[in-house]
Amino acid sequence: MDEFSRTKTKTSPGGGIGFVVAAALVVLLPLYALFAGGGVSTTVDPATLGAPEQSTPAAPAVPATDG
């Protein structure tokens, strides 16, 4: 004859909620970090759109002289 206890193990009815909340946090926190948190600013100054770059040419290097 099988010998096992017929007593019901004590489990709480909301025991699975903790796992659901933990799984949701594991998924949502990295998504928030990737898409919503502190990214690079994407604002563009409309006055500079279409304007050519106005950079000054680099001066030629002059060798330093001792003396």
N, CA, C and O atoms as CSV, one atom per row, in Angstrom:
chain,resi,resn,atom,element,x,y,z
A,1,MET,N,N,0.840,-1.175,0.000
A,1,MET,CA,C,0.000,0.000,0.000
A,1,MET,C,C,0.886,1.240,0.000
A,1,MET,O,O,1.928,1.274,0.654
A,2,ASP,N,N,0.462,2.242,-0.733
A,2,ASP,CA,C,1.226,3.484,-0.786
A,2,ASP,C,C,1.114,4.223,0.537
A,2,ASP,O,O,0.047,4.359,1.136
A,3,GLU,N,N,2.279,4.689,0.951
A,3,GLU,CA,C,2.262,5.446,2.189
A,3,GLU,C,C,2.586,6.899,1.871
A,3,GLU,O,O,3.723,7.247,1.553
A,4,PHE,N,N,1.598,7.705,1.961
A,4,PHE,CA,C,1.791,9.138,1.779
A,4,PHE,C,C,0.783,9.861,2.638
A,4,PHE,O,O,-0.250,9.315,3.027
A,5,SER,N,N,1.097,11.039,2.907
A,5,SER,CA,C,0.241,11.813,3.794
A,5,SER,C,C,-0.907,12.406,2.990
A,5,SER,O,O,-0.714,12.893,1.876
A,6,ARG,N,N,-2.060,12.362,3.547
A,6,ARG,CA,C,-3.221,12.936,2.879
A,6,ARG,C,C,-3.511,14.342,3.388
A,6,ARG,O,O,-4.549,14.922,3.069
A,7,THR,N,N,-2.612,14.876,4.162
A,7,THR,CA,C,-2.832,16.230,4.660
A,7,THR,C,C,-2.566,17.229,3.549
A,7,THR,O,O,-1.648,17.067,2.745
A,8,LYS,N,N,-3.367,18.233,3.525
A,8,LYS,CA,C,-3.235,19.258,2.498
A,8,LYS,C,C,-2.090,20.196,2.878
A,8,LYS,O,O,-1.995,20.663,4.013
A,9,THR,N,N,-1.231,20.455,1.904
A,9,THR,CA,C,-0.138,21.384,2.183
A,9,THR,C,C,-0.695,22.800,2.215
A,9,THR,O,O,-1.628,23.135,1.485
A,10,LYS,N,N,-0.117,23.608,3.058
A,10,LYS,CA,C,-0.635,24.954,3.243
A,10,LYS,C,C,-0.059,25.875,2.168
A,10,LYS,O,O,1.148,26.114,2.129
A,11,THR,N,N,-0.903,26.375,1.323
A,11,THR,CA,C,-0.486,27.345,0.309
A,11,THR,C,C,-1.405,28.545,0.401
A,11,THR,O,O,-2.595,28.416,0.688
A,12,SER,N,N,-0.846,29.691,0.158
A,12,SER,CA,C,-1.669,30.899,0.199
A,12,SER,C,C,-2.343,31.078,-1.156
A,12,SER,O,O,-1.761,30.711,-2.177
A,13,PRO,N,N,-3.541,31.626,-1.192
A,13,PRO,CA,C,-4.236,31.780,-2.460
A,13,PRO,C,C,-3.571,32.792,-3.393
A,13,PRO,O,O,-3.723,32.683,-4.610
A,14,GLY,N,N,-2.849,33.759,-2.866
A,14,GLY,CA,C,-2.192,34.764,-3.700
A,14,GLY,C,C,-0.716,34.498,-3.870
A,14,GLY,O,O,0.048,35.432,-4.111
A,15,GLY,N,N,-0.297,33.278,-3.756
A,15,GLY,CA,C,1.117,32.940,-3.825
A,15,GLY,C,C,1.744,33.188,-5.180
A,15,GLY,O,O,2.939,33.471,-5.255
A,16,GLY,N,N,0.973,33.091,-6.259
A,16,GLY,CA,C,1.515,33.292,-7.597
A,16,GLY,C,C,1.635,34.743,-7.990
A,16,GLY,O,O,2.283,35.058,-8.988
A,17,ILE,N,N,1.025,35.638,-7.228
A,17,ILE,CA,C,1.063,37.069,-7.553
A,17,ILE,C,C,2.483,37.608,-7.450
A,17,ILE,O,O,2.890,38.442,-8.259
A,18,GLY,N,N,3.224,37.148,-6.483
A,18,GLY,CA,C,4.606,37.610,-6.329
A,18,GLY,C,C,5.461,37.285,-7.541
A,18,GLY,O,O,6.294,38.090,-7.957
A,19,PHE,N,N,5.254,36.116,-8.100
A,19,PHE,CA,C,6.005,35.728,-9.294
A,19,PHE,C,C,5.602,36.572,-10.496
A,19,PHE,O,O,6.445,36.917,-11.323
A,20,VAL,N,N,4.338,36.902,-10.596
A,20,VAL,CA,C,3.857,37.727,-11.707
A,20,VAL,C,C,4.430,39.133,-11.597
A,20,VAL,O,O,4.862,39.706,-12.597
A,21,VAL,N,N,4.436,39.689,-10.399
A,21,VAL,CA,C,4.984,41.031,-10.190
A,21,VAL,C,C,6.481,41.035,-10.462
A,21,VAL,O,O,6.988,41.960,-11.096
A,22,ALA,N,N,7.190,40.028,-9.999
A,22,ALA,CA,C,8.638,39.956,-10.234
A,22,ALA,C,C,8.940,39.812,-11.719
A,22,ALA,O,O,9.873,40.440,-12.221
A,23,ALA,N,N,8.178,39.006,-12.421
A,23,ALA,CA,C,8.397,38.841,-13.860
A,23,ALA,C,C,8.107,40.137,-14.606
A,23,ALA,O,O,8.819,40.484,-15.549
A,24,ALA,N,N,7.079,40.845,-14.197
A,24,ALA,CA,C,6.756,42.124,-14.837
A,24,ALA,C,C,7.880,43.134,-14.624
A,24,ALA,O,O,8.221,43.882,-15.541
A,25,LEU,N,N,8.455,43.164,-13.434
A,25,LEU,CA,C,9.562,44.085,-13.168
A,25,LEU,C,C,10.793,43.725,-13.979
A,25,LEU,O,O,11.495,44.603,-14.481
A,26,VAL,N,N,11.050,42.438,-14.104
A,26,VAL,CA,C,12.216,41.990,-14.878
A,26,VAL,C,C,12.072,42.404,-16.335
A,26,VAL,O,O,13.073,42.701,-16.988
A,27,VAL,N,N,10.867,42.431,-16.853
A,27,VAL,CA,C,10.642,42.808,-18.246
A,27,VAL,C,C,10.574,44.325,-18.409
A,27,VAL,O,O,11.165,44.870,-19.341
A,28,LEU,N,N,9.870,45.006,-17.524
A,28,LEU,CA,C,9.612,46.433,-17.711
A,28,LEU,C,C,10.805,47.323,-17.390
A,28,LEU,O,O,10.994,48.344,-18.051
A,29,LEU,N,N,11.603,46.975,-16.410
A,29,LEU,CA,C,12.735,47.835,-16.058
A,29,LEU,C,C,13.762,47.959,-17.182
A,29,LEU,O,O,14.186,49.078,-17.470
A,30,PRO,N,N,14.182,46.881,-17.828
A,30,PRO,CA,C,15.113,47.055,-18.956
A,30,PRO,C,C,14.482,47.795,-20.130
A,30,PRO,O,O,15.162,48.557,-20.817
A,31,LEU,N,N,13.189,47.579,-20.366
A,31,LEU,CA,C,12.528,48.315,-21.452
A,31,LEU,C,C,12.491,49.809,-21.154
A,31,LEU,O,O,12.699,50.627,-22.050
A,32,TYR,N,N,12.229,50.167,-19.904
A,32,TYR,CA,C,12.233,51.572,-19.525
A,32,TYR,C,C,13.637,52.157,-19.676
A,32,TYR,O,O,13.796,53.283,-20.147
A,33,ALA,N,N,14.639,51.405,-19.283
A,33,ALA,CA,C,16.011,51.893,-19.383
A,33,ALA,C,C,16.404,52.095,-20.850
A,33,ALA,O,O,17.144,53.026,-21.167
A,34,LEU,N,N,15.923,51.248,-21.730
A,34,LEU,CA,C,16.277,51.369,-23.144
A,34,LEU,C,C,15.548,52.505,-23.838
A,34,LEU,O,O,16.159,53.259,-24.596
A,35,PHE,N,N,14.256,52.639,-23.592
A,35,PHE,CA,C,13.451,53.532,-24.410
A,35,PHE,C,C,13.043,54.830,-23.737
A,35,PHE,O,O,12.881,55.832,-24.433
A,36,ALA,N,N,12.869,54.869,-22.441
A,36,ALA,CA,C,12.322,56.061,-21.805
A,36,ALA,C,C,13.332,56.799,-20.943
A,36,ALA,O,O,13.168,57.993,-20.692
A,37,GLY,N,N,14.343,56.135,-20.497
A,37,GLY,CA,C,15.221,56.767,-19.532
A,37,GLY,C,C,16.437,57.416,-20.141
A,37,GLY,O,O,17.213,56.764,-20.840
A,38,GLY,N,N,16.607,58.691,-19.883
A,38,GLY,CA,C,17.811,59.444,-20.165
A,38,GLY,C,C,18.513,59.199,-21.475
A,38,GLY,O,O,19.713,58.921,-21.475
A,39,GLY,N,N,17.838,59.288,-22.563
A,39,GLY,CA,C,18.481,59.111,-23.855
A,39,GLY,C,C,19.178,60.386,-24.314
A,39,GLY,O,O,19.207,61.383,-23.593
A,40,VAL,N,N,19.724,60.344,-25.493
A,40,VAL,CA,C,20.386,61.507,-26.076
A,40,VAL,C,C,19.323,62.463,-26.566
A,40,VAL,O,O,18.310,62.037,-27.119
A,41,SER,N,N,19.540,63.735,-26.372
A,41,SER,CA,C,18.584,64.741,-26.807
A,41,SER,C,C,18.503,64.756,-28.332
A,41,SER,O,O,19.528,64.767,-29.015
A,42,THR,N,N,17.302,64.755,-28.852
A,42,THR,CA,C,17.121,64.723,-30.302
A,42,THR,C,C,16.576,66.042,-30.834
A,42,THR,O,O,16.107,66.101,-31.971
A,43,THR,N,N,16.632,67.091,-30.037
A,43,THR,CA,C,16.126,68.379,-30.508
A,43,THR,C,C,17.118,68.994,-31.483
A,43,THR,O,O,18.332,68.904,-31.295
A,44,VAL,N,N,16.588,69.617,-32.523
A,44,VAL,CA,C,17.405,70.217,-33.561
A,44,VAL,C,C,17.023,71.683,-33.661
A,44,VAL,O,O,15.842,72.028,-33.617
A,45,ASP,N,N,18.014,72.538,-33.796
A,45,ASP,CA,C,17.753,73.966,-33.968
A,45,ASP,C,C,17.272,74.188,-35.400
A,45,ASP,O,O,18.021,73.927,-36.341
A,46,PRO,N,N,16.036,74.665,-35.587
A,46,PRO,CA,C,15.523,74.844,-36.945
A,46,PRO,C,C,16.308,75.880,-37.746
A,46,PRO,O,O,16.287,75.846,-38.977
A,47,ALA,N,N,16.989,76.786,-37.084
A,47,ALA,CA,C,17.746,77.810,-37.794
A,47,ALA,C,C,18.958,77.219,-38.503
A,47,ALA,O,O,19.453,77.800,-39.468
A,48,THR,N,N,19.434,76.088,-38.042
A,48,THR,CA,C,20.622,75.498,-38.663
A,48,THR,C,C,20.286,74.500,-39.759
A,48,THR,O,O,21.185,74.013,-40.446
A,49,LEU,N,N,19.016,74.190,-39.933
A,49,LEU,CA,C,18.651,73.243,-40.980
A,49,LEU,C,C,18.885,73.864,-42.348
A,49,LEU,O,O,18.422,74.974,-42.610
A,50,GLY,N,N,19.576,73.185,-43.193
A,50,GLY,CA,C,19.831,73.659,-44.542
A,50,GLY,C,C,20.964,74.657,-44.638
A,50,GLY,O,O,21.368,75.013,-45.745
A,51,ALA,N,N,21.485,75.116,-43.529
A,51,ALA,CA,C,22.591,76.077,-43.555
A,51,ALA,C,C,23.894,75.317,-43.752
A,51,ALA,O,O,24.104,74.276,-43.130
A,52,PRO,N,N,24.775,75.828,-44.613
A,52,PRO,CA,C,26.060,75.142,-44.807
A,52,PRO,C,C,26.936,75.264,-43.574
A,52,PRO,O,O,26.826,76.217,-42.803
A,53,GLU,N,N,27.786,74.305,-43.406
A,53,GLU,CA,C,28.734,74.332,-42.290
A,53,GLU,C,C,29.692,75.494,-42.459
A,53,GLU,O,O,30.271,75.674,-43.530
A,54,GLN,N,N,29.860,76.264,-41.434
A,54,GLN,CA,C,30.795,77.383,-41.492
A,54,GLN,C,C,31.944,77.100,-40.535
A,54,GLN,O,O,31.989,77.604,-39.413
A,55,SER,N,N,32.845,76.300,-41.002
A,55,SER,CA,C,33.986,75.972,-40.159
A,55,SER,C,C,35.214,76.691,-40.702
A,55,SER,O,O,35.377,76.849,-41.912
A,56,THR,N,N,36.055,77.115,-39.804
A,56,THR,CA,C,37.273,77.799,-40.217
A,56,THR,C,C,38.322,76.758,-40.546
A,56,THR,O,O,38.429,75.751,-39.846
A,57,PRO,N,N,39.099,76.979,-41.598
A,57,PRO,CA,C,40.151,75.997,-41.938
A,57,PRO,C,C,41.220,75.985,-40.860
A,57,PRO,O,O,41.521,77.008,-40.244
A,58,ALA,N,N,41.772,74.836,-40.651
A,58,ALA,CA,C,42.800,74.679,-39.628
A,58,ALA,C,C,44.082,75.368,-40.083
A,58,ALA,O,O,44.469,75.271,-41.248
A,59,ALA,N,N,44.730,76.055,-39.168
A,59,ALA,CA,C,45.985,76.721,-39.480
A,59,ALA,C,C,47.076,75.677,-39.638
A,59,ALA,O,O,47.088,74.684,-38.910
A,60,PRO,N,N,47.990,75.883,-40.572
A,60,PRO,CA,C,49.080,74.911,-40.740
A,60,PRO,C,C,49.967,74.888,-39.496
A,60,PRO,O,O,50.201,75.913,-38.857
A,61,ALA,N,N,50.440,73.722,-39.183
A,61,ALA,CA,C,51.277,73.564,-37.994
A,61,ALA,C,C,52.650,74.178,-38.257
A,61,ALA,O,O,53.284,73.924,-39.281
A,62,VAL,N,N,53.078,74.980,-37.313
A,62,VAL,CA,C,54.401,75.616,-37.409
A,62,VAL,C,C,55.305,74.938,-36.409
A,62,VAL,O,O,54.953,74.845,-35.233
A,63,PRO,N,N,56.465,74.457,-36.838
A,63,PRO,CA,C,57.355,73.798,-35.888
A,63,PRO,C,C,57.875,74.796,-34.845
A,63,PRO,O,O,58.190,75.943,-35.163
A,64,ALA,N,N,57.953,74.341,-33.625
A,64,ALA,CA,C,58.430,75.197,-32.554
A,64,ALA,C,C,59.947,75.339,-32.666
A,64,ALA,O,O,60.651,74.374,-32.964
A,65,THR,N,N,60.438,76.550,-32.425
A,65,THR,CA,C,61.882,76.789,-32.475
A,65,THR,C,C,62.384,77.064,-31.070
A,65,THR,O,O,61.729,77.743,-30.279
A,66,ASP,N,N,63.540,76.533,-30.780
A,66,ASP,CA,C,64.141,76.769,-29.479
A,66,ASP,C,C,64.982,78.039,-29.563
A,66,ASP,O,O,65.808,78.204,-30.461
A,67,GLY,N,N,64.756,78.890,-28.644
A,67,GLY,CA,C,65.595,79.907,-28.597
A,67,GLY,C,C,65.819,81.214,-28.686
A,67,GLY,O,O,66.957,81.657,-28.532
